[in-house]
Amino acid sequence: MLLIKRTHGIKSSVISLWDLPEEVLEQILAEIEQQRDLVNFACASRFCSQLVIPRHTEYRVVRLGTTTSSHVWAHLARRPDLARNIREVHMEHVLDNFTASYPREPMSLIEDVDREERTNTVQSQEMTTVLGRMSRLKSFSWDQQLQFSTPLEPHNPPFALVVLDVLQQTGSVDHLCLDIRDTFVDDEPVENCALWKMSHLRSLVVLGHWNDWPITPRYNENTLENWLNGLTSLELLRLPAGLLEKHHASLFFPNLKCIKFATSSWDIEINDTVLTFLGRHPSVEELIWDSHMMAPTYIHLPPNFLPNLRRFDGQYSLFLCLISQTESNSLSPRKFESLALGWYPDDKYIDKLCSSSGIDHQTLRFLSLGIHQTIRDVHKLAAAFPMIEELSLPGLKKEVFSFDEFVSGLEQLKHLKVLYRDMIWCGLGITKGGSDLELRDLELQLLVDKRINVLAKRCPALTQISHPKVYGWLIVICRDKGEVSTRIQNVPSTSRFEFQHYGFR
């Protein structure tokens, strides 16, 4: 129990935490940022639990992934004491091909009055009012491609401008995601947009295509460039296709660590413009390049290109150029921690990866490949990268192999914690590839349980594997006194401001 000594003249008394006014306790809890610290505080006593749950556990991160979220804004408008606890608001797709994002709405304190019908005007006013009260809001993402019926109407540009204005006035948002297609309209004075006043951002995610921005005349280019270059604290940046072609010569972010080039029908080619921009940012540690275009077989990279790169998600051909540049210049091996490599028509795909002297084979923790492998390839990967913790393969090529051959490859990975995608089920022999067994549901479940039990015992660090039928779900392996059991859980939701291992989902 926390005791506080209080002195009155020559007398002193001791009070406990429970004696403090509720307002003071709320202020103390508001200073606890990490979810795990909140949970630990809640576990201290029943009183602590009542303070934290659900007032803080349900009101730190709000993820609205449905078209029926108007009751949340009505609830928060009625309860400003809860709205000010919120740190993150994400309004995104419920689930897409790359990131598992599920609704995370407060539920325990919602009342019937919050679910009453409201006009669009009232709902919009409630949303802007609530956002204005979120004095500790750090992250805001709004995918305006979503066609919410109420209260947002994201296709209505004036309301998007109102939201930006409210966020700018709070002054607390460090991470912003917006859609350029509906952020501006022709009859709005561009120079007065609240976006240009948000100069302290640490993360900026710009959705849509540069061609869709309705205000790209020459008179506005300086306004855009000046704003972007003023983001000196920016660490994460996602750009729409086409922006670099217009502004690459002037853009520089001294603290940039993560950059993503967005996929679109106007995919960014790997050309001198892009390479010049990247070469100007040696601080970059994470590069995501999910272009559909096939990169040239060989790209000339300048010496010591992106020397601090640790996480790469993109084309295999670009990756080959990175490690070839390292090898040819006799540089120290790149200390990659995460690699997610796409499909590439090369029979020596695995051999080149495993034998490369341009990679530090002891630092790689996360590996995802976009091409089916053989069981021999699994053994090669395990031998070449023994420190892998998460492994993702789309499946194994159709061949005859035993379950023991599959497990013997994986058990070389002493630190393996997670197996993603179809590779695990091919290896267990219960889906396409491998033994391709056809079993009735009960027999299949018994086989799954038996083989997962064997796999868990021979790979003692393994804790999670992909669910064979439901995308976005994991089978969690639990161990207790030598006994193995399993349970099902969702893949943890991610935000657009985190480095997302797309290949691992």
N, C-alpha and C positions, 0 to 999 in steps of 0.2 A: 504494500500500500504506500502511495506517495504521501509523505507528511511534510507540511510546511510550517516553519516556525515563525510566529507573528509576535512582534514585540510592541508593548504599549508602556512607554516610560521604563520603569524598573520591573514591570511585570511582563511575562511572556506566556504564550499559550501555543499549543500545537493543533493545527487543523488538518484534516485529511483532504484528499482530492475531492471527495464527495461534498464537502462543505462549500466549495467554490460556487459562485453564481453560474447559472446555466449559460449565460452569455460568455463568460470567461472560458468555460469548458468547451463551448463551440469554437471559440477562437483558437484554443489549444489544438483541437482536432483538425481545424482548418489548415494548420501548419504541417500536418502529417501528409506527405505527398504520395508515398508508395502504398499500394494496395496491401502488400504483405505486412507493412507496419501497422496499418489499420486493423487487419485481422488479428495480429498479435496483441494489440491493445484490447480488442474486443474479447479475446480469450482470457484476459486477466481476471475478470469477475463478471457476475451477472449484471452489475451496474454498468460496467464498461461496455458490455455487449448491447445494452439498451441505448447507450449513447451513440454507438457506431452503426448498429443494424436497425433499420435499413437506411437511416438518414444520410449515411456516407457511403456505405457499400453499394447502394443502388443509385447514388446520385453523384458519382465521380465521372463516369463515362456513360454517355447516352448515345446509343446507336439505333437510328430509326431506319429500318430497312423495309417498311411496308407503306402502303398508301393510306393507312388508317391510323395515323399518328396524331391527329388533331387533339385527342384527349390528353396527350402528354403535355402539349403546350398549354392547354386549359388548366391542367393540374398545376403546372409550374407557375402559371400566372397567379393562381390562387394561393400558392405557397412560396413566396419569395425567400423564405428561410431555407428552403431546400434547393431552390434554383442557384443560390450563390455558392453551393458546394460543388457544382459541376465544373469539371476541368476540360472535358472533351465532348464535342458534339459532332457526330458523323451521320450524314444523311446520304447513304450510298445504296448500291445494289445489294439485295439480300444475299445473293450468291452468284458468282460468275466463274469463269474458267480459270481464274488466276488467284483469287483471294477468297478465303472463306469468311464471309461477313454475315453475322446473324443479328437480328434485332436484339438490342439490349436496352429495354425500356424499364423504367421504374414501375413496379406493380403493387407492392404491398400497401402503399398509402393512397392509391387511386380510389376515388369515390364515385358514386353514381352521377353526381352533379358534373363531374368532369367529362362524362360521356354524352351529355346532352348536345343536341344539334345546334350548330352555330353557322352563321353566314361566313362566306369567304373573307369578308372584310374584317369581321370580329376575330377570326382565326389568325389572319395576318397580323393584326394589331397585337394579339396575344404573343405571337412568336417574337416580334420585334421588342416588345416590352420585356419578355423573359430574357432575351439575349442581352439587353441593356443592363440587366441586374446581375449577370454572370461576371462579377468583377475579377474572378480568378480563372476565367476561361483561357486555356492555352492553345487548344487545337479546334479548328472548325473546318469541316469538309462538306461540300454540298455538290453532289453530282446532279447537275441540272438537266441531264438527259432523262431523269426519272419523271414520269408524268403523274405527280401527286395530284389527286383530285382536290384535296384540301389539306392544310391551309396554304400551301406554298405556291402553287402554280408557277413552277420554276421557268416556264416558257415566257413569263411576263417580265421583261427586262426591268421596268421601273422598280418592281419589288426587290429584284436582285440588288439594285443600287441602294435601296433603303437598308437592306441587310448589311451590305458593305459599310455603309455610313455608321450603323450602330456598332459594328465590330471595331471600326476605327476609333470610335469615341470611347470604347471601354479601355483601349490601350494595352490590353493584356495578351492578345492573340499573337503567338509566336509561329504557329503552323497553320497555313491557309491553303485550302484546295478550292478552286473555282473553275467554272466552265466559261471559256471566252466567247462561246457562241451567243450567250444571253447576258453577258455582263454589261454591254454597252448598247446604246441605240443611237441612231444618227441625229436625233433631235436633242440629245443631251449634251451639255457642254463638257467635252472630254477633259479639259484642264482642271475641272472642279471635282472630278471623281475622287471618292474617298480612298480608292486603291492607291493613288499616288502618294498619299500621306502615311501609308503603312510601311515605314522604312526599317523597322526593327525585326522583320521576319527572319526566322531561322530555317523554315521549310516553305517552299512554294511549289505547289502542284497545279499545273495549268492543263486542264482537259480540253478536248476538242482539237480542231485543226487550225493552223494559222490562217488558212484560206477562208475560214468561216468567220474570222473577226471582222465585223462590219465597218471598223474604223481603221483602215490602214492607208489613208492618204499620206503624202509626204509631210504635211504640216504637223502630223502627230508623232512621227517617228522619233523626234528628239525627246518628246515627253516620255515615251516608253523607255528609250535607252537611258535617260537620266534617272528614271525610277529604278530600273533594274540595277544599274551601276551603284545606286545608293544603298542597295541591300548588302552592306559589307559584312553582316553577321550571317548571311545565308550559308547553310550547311548542306541542304538537300534541295535539289531542283529537278523538276520534271518539265520538259519542254514539248510543245506541239511541233509537228513537222513544219519546216519552212522558216522558223524563226532565226535559226543560225545563218541561213543564207542572206538574211537581211541585216543582221546586227552582230555577226560574229567578230568583226574587227574591233568593236568597242567594248564588248562584254568581258568583264573580269570580276570574279568573286573570290576574294583572298582566303576565305575559310571554307570553300566548297569541299565537301567530303563524299557526297553521293549525287550522281546524276543519272537520270533516265531519259532516253529518247523514246518518245511514244510511237506506237504502231499506228499506221493509217494508210489510206490509199495513196498518200503522197509520202511514202517511206523515205527516211533520210538515207541517202547513199553514203557509204564510207568514202569520203573524198577529202581533198586537201583542206576544205573549209572546216569540216568537222575535226580533222586531225589537228589543225592549227588551234582551234578552240580548246580541245582537250590538252594539247601540249602546253597551253598557257596556265593549266591548273594542276600542277604536280601534287597538290594536296588531296586530290581525289582518291578515295579508298574503295568506293563502290561504283561500279558501272553496270547499268542495265540497258541492253540494246536489243529490243525485241522486234527489230525490223524483219519483214518478210522477204526482203530482197537478199539475194545471195551475194555475199561479199566477194570481191575479187580474190583469185587464188593467192595472190601475194600483194601485200601493201607495204610500201616502204615507210617505216616508222623512224622518227629521229632518235638519236641515242638517248638512253635513260628516259624513255617515254612512260609517263604515269608510274614513277618509281614506287609510290606508296599504295598501289592497287592491291587490295586484299580480297575483294569479292567481285566476281564477274558473272553476269547472266546474259548470254547472247550467242552470236554465231560462232560456230566452231572454227571457221576459217579465220576470223579476227583473232581468236584465241591462239591459233597456230602462229600468226604473225607476231603476237606479243611474246611468245616464248622463243620464237626463232630470232627475234631482235635481241633478246636477252642472251641467247647462246652465241650469236655471231659477234656480239660486242664483249664477250667474256665477262658479263656482269654477274653479280650474285644472283642465285636462283630467286625467282619471285615467290614470296611467301603468301601464296593464296590460302585463304581460310575457307572460301566457298566458291564452287564452280558449278554453274548450270549451263550446259553446252547443248546447242540445238543439233538437229539432224545434219548429216554431211555425207555425201557419197564417196566414202573412202574405206576400203577394206582394211586399211592399217590404222583405223580410227583409235582403237584401244592400244595398239602397240606404240604408236607415237606418243600418246598420253602417258603411258606407264614408263617409257624409256627416256622421256625428255629430261635433260639436265637443266632446263630453264625453269623448273618448278622445284621448290623445296618440298619433298615428299613427306616431311614430318609435320607440316603445318596445316595440311588440308583436313578440314573437319566435316564439310558438307559437299557432297558430290551428286549431281543429277545429270544424266545423259539422255538425249532425245532419240536414241536408236536402240532397237532390240539387240541384246547380246546373247552370246552362248554361255554355257556353264563354265567353259574354260576362261572366258573373259572375266567372269566374276572372280575366279581364283587369281587372275593376273592383277585385277584392281585391288584385291585384298592384300596381295603381296607387295604391291607398289606403294599403297597409301595406307599403312597400318593404323593411323590415328583417326580414321574416318569415324564420325559419330552418327551421321545421317546419310543414308544412301537411297537414291531413287532411280529406278530403271523402269521403262514402260512395259517390259516383259522380256521373256527369254525366247530365243529362236526355237522353232520346233525341232527337237532332237530328243534322243533317248538318253536319259540320265536318271540316276537314283536320287531319292530324297537325301541319302547320306552324302552324296557328292555335293549337293547344294549346300547343306549345312556345314560341311567341312570347309567350304570356301568362306562362309560367313564367320565361322568361329575363329578364323585368323584375325578378324577385326575385334580385338579385345575391348575396344571402347565403343562398339556399335550400340546405339541407343534406339534409333528409329529406322524403320524400313517403309518406304512409300511406294505407291502405285502397284502395277500388276506383277512386277517381278517377284514379289513375295509369294503370290498365289500360284504363279507358274512353278516356282521352286517347290512349293508344298504339294504340287500335283493335283490341284483341284480346280483349275481353270484352264483356259486355252494356253497351249504350250506345255512343256513338261510331260507328265503322264496322261493328262487330259482325261481324268477319270469321270465317269458318269455315275453318280450315286444319288439315291433318294435323300430327301432332306435330313432325316434322322441319322442315316449312315454318314452323310456329309458332315454333319455337326460333330459326330463322334470322332471322325477322322481329323477334322480341324482342331478339336480340343487336344487330341493325342499328339499331333505333330507340333502344335504350338507349344505344348508342354516340353517336348524334346528340344525344340529350338530354344526355348527360354533357359533350359538347363545348360545347353552347350554354348549359349551366348549370354552369359550372366549379366551383362550390362544392358541388354535389350529391354525396353520398356513400352514401345508402341509400334504397331504396324497398321498399314492402311486397311480399312474395311473392304471386303471383296465386292460388295454390292452397292453400298451407299456412299456416294461421293461426299467428301467433307466430314467423314466420320473416321474415328480411330478405334482400334482395339487396344486397350491398355492392359499390359501384363502386370499382374500383382504377385508378389512373392511373400510367403509367410511360413517361416520354419521349414523351408524346403518344399512346400506345397505351392503350386502355380495355379492361379485363377485369372480370369479375364473379365473386363467390363468395357462398355462402349461409351465413348464421349465424343463431343464435337471437336473438330480442329479449332484451336483458339482463334478468335477473330483477330484480324490485323487491321491496321489503318494504312492510309496512303502515305503516311509519314514515317513508316518503318521500312527497312530493307526487307523485301519480301522474297523468300526463296520460292519463286513461282514453280520451279521444277519439283518441289517437295510437297506439293499439295495434291 
